[in-house]
Amino acid sequence: MIRFMISNGRTQGASGGGRWAMIFGVALAAAFGIVLMAVGVGLALLLAPVVIVAGLIARARLRRMLREMGLGQTGADAPRGPFQRRPADADVIEGEYRVVEEPSRSRQRDP
């Protein structure tokens, strides 16, 4: 990168009070950080109970809905849930199979 510096040869300090400006900038940044932290903690203290209460209400509604569907009950007379398997028939053997065909060389050569 080419830089051109045009000056009369004198060197100047950064705006006269460099040390005080730097101290003031650091103090201002620290104060801003403290203010942001205080606001964040305040919001957390205000919103945490709201989120906890909303979670408890949602949990109660979900449990009631599942109970109405019959998913929370146990015992022989409880209705079968949609994700439970039905009793297996002794005459039926269940299994999974997959057909894997390897391409033979004779099929590839004969057009």
N, C-alpha and C positions, 0 to 999 in steps of 0.2 A: 504494500500500500504506500502510495506517495503522499506525503504531507507537506504542505507549504506553511511555514511559520513566518508571519510578517510582524516584525516588532522593531522597536528602536534600540533594542539591546538591553533595556532595563528589565529587571525581574520584579514582579509585584506580588505581594501576599494576597491570599484569598480574602477579599472584602475586609481587610483591616483586623477584625477580631476573630480569627479562625478558631482559637481555643474556646472562647466563650460561646461561639455559635455551635461548635460541636457538643459542648456540655449541654447547652440548651436543647439541641436536637435529641440527644440521648435521653434527657429528662422528659421531654415531650413524648417520645416513643414509649418510655416506661410508664408514664401516666396513662397514655392511651391503652396500653396493654392491661393495666390494672383495671381501668374502666370497663374494657371488654370482658375481662374475667368476672368482674362483679355483676355485669348484666347477664352473662351466661349462667352463673350460679343462681341468680335471682329467678331467671326463667326456668331453670331446672327445678328449683324449689316450688315454683308455682305449677308447673306442668306435670310433675311426677305424680301427685295425687290424682289429677284428672286422668292420666293415662292408666293408673292402677284401677281406678273405679270403672273406667270404660272397659278394661280387660275383664274385670269381674262380671260386669253386666253381660258382655259378649259370651263369656264362658257359661253363665247361667242359661242364657237363651239357647246356646248350642246344646247343652245337656238336655234341656226341655224338648228341643226339636228331635234329638236322637232318641229320647225316651218315647216320644210319640211315634217314632218310626219302629220302635221295638228293639233298638240296638243295645240298650243298656241293661237289658234283663237277662237273668240266668235261670236255668232250670229246664225241665223237660217240656213244660207248657209254654215256654217263651217262644214267640214267633221267630222264624229263621231270618237272619239279616240278609241283605242283598249280596254280601261278600262271603257268606258262609257256604260251604259245600253241603249238598244234600247227602243223606246216608247212601252209601254205596250199595249197589245191587250185587249179591254174591255171584250171579251168573255172568257178570260183565267184567272184563278185564280192560282197564284203561291203560293207554300208553301213548307215546308220541313217536312218530317215525318221520324220517326225512329221506327222500330219494336223491342220491347223489350220482350223477352220471359223469364219468370221465370221458372226454372226447377221445375216440379211438383214432389211430393213425390211418386206418383203412378208409374211414369216412372223410378224412381231410384230403386224402390223395385223389379219391374218385370224385370227379365233379358231377 
